[in-house]
Amino acid sequence: MLELTTSVQYVKGIGPRLAEVLAAKDIRTVDDLLHYLPFRYEDRLNPRGISELRAGEMATVIAEVRTSGLFRTRRMPIFQMTAGQGRSRLKCTWFNATYLRDRFKPGQLVALYGKVEEDHYGGELQLMQPQFEILGDASDDGDGGDQKAASSLEVGRIVPIYESAGQGRLTPRWFRRIIHTVLEALPPELPDPVPVAVRRHMSLIAPREAMWKVHWPDPGESFQDLQASRTPAHVRLIFEELFFLELGLELKRRQQKAQTGIAFTLDSSVREAIKKILPFHPTTAQKRVLKEIAFDMEKPFPMRRLLQGDVGSGKTIVAFEAAIIAIENGYQVALMAPTEILAQQHYFSARRILENAGYRVVLLTGSLEEDRKREIRRHIAQGNAQLVIGTHALIEQKVEFGKLGLVIVDEQHRFGVMQRFKLMKKSADGSTDDRVGAGLRPAQAERSSAVPPGEPDVLVMTATPIPRTLALTLYGDLDISVLDEMPPGRTPIVTRRVSDDRAAEVWQFVRKQIAAGHQAYVVYPVIEENEETALKAASKMFRELSKKTFPDLRVGLLHGRLESDQKEDVMRQFQKGELDLLVSTTVIEVGVDVANATVMVVEHAERFGLSQLHQLRGRIGRGGAKSFCVLMTGGKVSEDGERRLDAMVRTTDGFQIAELDLELRGPGEFFGTRQAGMPSFQVANLIRDRQLLEAAKREAAAVLAGPNEEVSKEEIDHAIHHMRSHWQKTYGLVEVG
C-alpha cells in the first residue's frame, strides 16, 4: 500500500529513471503526482459520430486512422490524416507539422478533439489542428499495448488530459495509467489536516474522494464545472492549498507581533518636526496613511506594512514623514531602491526636503569610489548618517548601522525576499555607546537612550498597484496602506493609440509641445537592432531623430548599457531642462521625475507589458500642464496586445490596469520577472480562485483565534504541523522576513 509521502520511484511502472524525468516537473512523491491535475477533460462518454458533426462546434471523435501524409506547399508543409468510422470519413489538418510524418499508422484507434470546420474547397467537415491521442498503441503504452485492458481508461468515460513530460516520453495516456494505479493503491482513508469546522463551513469532501474525482470524474459530473475547476473535488484541493498558505502567513503576522520592536514616541515635538518638512499640504489619503504608519510605529512590536500608491500619488513624502518619526527618536533609517537612478532620485529629494531641517542624508551605491564608500560606511556605523539611501550596496557585509530603527524598501517586487530580510537584520544590538547618535540634538539623544532595542520597523513601497489577490499571497504577512488619491494640480493624461505610419504627425505634435517650452520622452523596447526582429531600436532611432527629424533640438539617449556616470549625466541634463527630448529604453520606467515633461511616445507599444506601459506613462503628468501619452504600434497586434492598448486608452487607474495585467500574464510573470518569494502553487490559480483565497484567509484567521468551541487545540496544532512540514517545499521563501 502506498503512502502520500512515498517516493514516485517506488510506484509500479516508474522506477529511478522515470522518477528523474518527473522530478523536473517537481513531482517527487505520490502526493505530488496526485496533485498533477489534468489541464482539461474530454467527454469520451459519448464521443460523436462523424456523421453527427456540425461546423463550429468543439467535439471529441474516436475513429480509425485510414490514410496520412505530408504535403509541401510554397508557403509551408501541411500534414493531413483521414480518420473513419465505417463509411464516414473525417479529414484532419495540421500546419507546419513535419513531426507527424511517421506518427500515424492505418488501423490505429485515435481520439481527436478540436473545432469542427467546413473545408472551403470540397465542402466536407474537417478538424483543423486538432489535439489527438493514439489509443492502444504499443509504443505509447510501454507494457505490450494491451488495448483492451487500457480501453476502460480511454473511452466510455470523461477522460483526464495531462500535460506531457520528458519531451513527450510521458504522455497523457501514461499519466492516466500511472495515476489510476496509484489511486487504487492508496489506503481506504487519508488523514485530513483541515480542521472539522473549516471543512463544515466550506462543505469540503474527504481528501481521498477529492483525489479520485479530480482525476476520474463521475459520469454525471458537470463538464462546465470540470473545465472551470469548480467541481467539489477541485474546490477541496484548491482551498486546502490556499488555506495552509494563509495559515502560514497569519501565523507569521502573529509571531511578528510577539517580537520585541521599537515603540517610537510620537509627541508634539515629533509632529512639529514632520510639519516642518512638508513641501505642500498633504492629501486626505496621505494623512490617513501616515496615521496608519504612525499608529504601527508606536506599538512595541515591529511594523510590517506595505504602502501601495499609483504613480505620482506621493508615497515618497509619506516615507520621509515616517523617517522623521524614527530619526527624532534617535534612530537611523535605511531606504533601499532597486536602481541607482531611483536611489539618486530619492537622495536628491531627501536632501531638498530634509537637509534644511538639519537631518543628515547619505547615498551609498555600488558605483561610488572605494574611498568614498569606506567614508560613508564609517558615518553609517557611527550613527552620524540619519537617513541612508542606497541600492543593493546597503546589504553588503561591510555595511553596519549604529542603530537602525526603520527600513524602507522601494519597489519591493524588484528585490528578492531575502534581500529585504538581510537589510532588516542590519540593526545592531541597540547599544547606546558613544558612537551611536553622535551629534544628535538633545531631545533625540534622550529618546534614543530611553527606548529599548528591538527589531526595526519595515515599510515596503510599490508604485506597481498590486491586485488584492496577489497582495494576500505575496504580501499576506504585511498590513496594507493604499494611497488612492492624487495630489491637487495634476491634470489627467490624454492617451492615444496610433500606428507608426502616422509617425510624421506624432513628431510634428512633439515639436509643437517642445516649442511651447515642454520636454518629451520617446521609448523603445530594445537598445540595438536584431536581425531576427523588425523592432526599431533606441540607438538607431536616437541617430535618426537627432540628425534628421529634430536636428535643431537637444536630444539625449539613455539605456541600461551606459556607464552609471553617463546615465547620471544624461538624467541630470534632462532634469535641468538642458535636453528637449530623451530617447530611452524602459530604464526610465521608475524613478525619473521631470515635471516639465508632457509627452511620452512609446514605439512598438504592443511589445510592452501593461503595468510597464502604465509605469512609463507615469513619468509624465507630474506638473500642472496637460500631458499626452502616444502609443505607436508597428505591424500586426495580437489579441492580448489589443486588450492592453485598449485598457491604456480607456483608463489611467493603476489598480484597474493591474487587475487586467494579472489576468493577461498570470501571477508568475505579473512583475516581469518571477518574484523571489512568490508562492508556487500546485493546484490553485490566483486569478481563477480569488473567492477561495478570501475564504481561506478568513478561515485561517478564525482557526488561529482558537482554541474555542469550534476548533480544538489538537486540531490547531495538527494544522500548524502540517503547514510547517509543507511550507518550504510548497511556498518557498515566503516564510522569510
C-alpha angles and dihedrals in degrees: 000000000000127000125209089246094053113121112248091234088074093056112107109259097023116072129165098304097053089039087065090053090050092047088063086064091047090254107138106137137039087256091056090049092052089050090055091100128194112264089214142352134233123215101230090153089092107010114193124259112235090236090056096055121117128197115259099027130111110237144173115221126184110200145144123266111246107169138349138179148154120250123192120213128181090260104040145333114272124200119206130188127182118210126189145199108195105304094345117099132194125193119216121195132194125183122220089002104140087143088073094060096109099019102100129056126190112264096028117134111232135185111216127191126184149092117310112230135177118249104239092210106044100018091234123134118255142170115239116209093342122186109242143188128194109226120212096002110153093217090059096043105053095202105075098289100264094185095185094053092049097042094085088066094045109044139022093043144057102285125209116229116208131190111259119244138201094039091306097314091114102054129190087259091054091051091049092054095044096044091048089052091050094048091052090052096052121107115266090253131030122206112259113217094186112097116252094243091054091049089051095048092049097036090233120182121223118283096244092049090048091051092051097044097045089057100031109027121200114260092249095050116128107259089206092055090048094054090045093047090239103123116119087255093054093044091052095053096040094047092048092054093048093043093058092046091053091043089056093047093047090049089050091052090052093047090051090053088052091056122095109258135170116278098209117205115237105190132151094277091054090048090050090050090054093049091051094061098047109113092193141010107285121240121247089254092052091050091049094048094046088051090053091049094045090049089055094046092055091057119096093235126073118277115234107182136159116213111202122186136155120249109294097010093126105257094147096061090049089052090051090051090053088048090055090056091055095041093048087054090056099260135122126241127214120201114190121194127185098233136035091237091057092043090052091047090055091044094054091045091048093050092048093049105031110028094067087058090055101258120140115231125185134183122218119186135154095249095062117109114264094246091052091047091051091052093049092048089053091053090048093050092048092050093241091122107072100181114033115191121188153123129255084313087084092069096051114123093245093061113094126173122216094215117349113194105161133030118197117191115192121205089006093185089070091061130066117245089246090061092056088047093051092052091049089055091055090089112113124226090281095248114159099214123154093277097060117082095004107174095017118149111256094255091051093048092049092052091044093058093042096055117081118230121264147143112310120250116251127215114185116196132194134175089194103091106230119212112239091247092061093040090056090056110028093037099019091130093057130081109236130227121184128202099207099166132074122225113259119268096043112130119210114261115242110223122197133177121214135165117246092250084079092056092119090060091048093051090048089054091048090051090051092052092048091048087056088059100264134119133231143206126216113193129196129188096230139034101218131023118259123208090225095057135051093214120135110242128221095233095051094043090048088059092045096045095044096045106031113016101034107014090149095053132079106251125184133191126219128178141144097262094063117104114261094251090050091052091049091049094051092046092047091052091050093046091050092050094248090126124054098194131027118202108200151153121232090291085103092055093104134028105012110123117181112155093194094060109101104162130064117182114187114192118206087014089171088070095061129086118248097245088046091054090048092051091049091050088052090068089076132051090053095123134048098271123097111263134207133207116197117195110199119194130199124202127338117350120214123234092256089046090055091052092050094050092044090053092050092052093043102049145015092196105121094203093054089048092048092052091053092044091053089050093049100043104026126234097281093064100028092113095043092253127049106268117235104240094029106138115248107219125205098198109356124093115198094210097047097036103048095125092049089051091054090048091048092053091049093048094045091054091048092051094051090048087067166089091130140124090297101047129027128219089246091056092048092049091047092050092048091048091051091048093050093048090055100032104092094038096046104033104025119200096354087105092064125090 
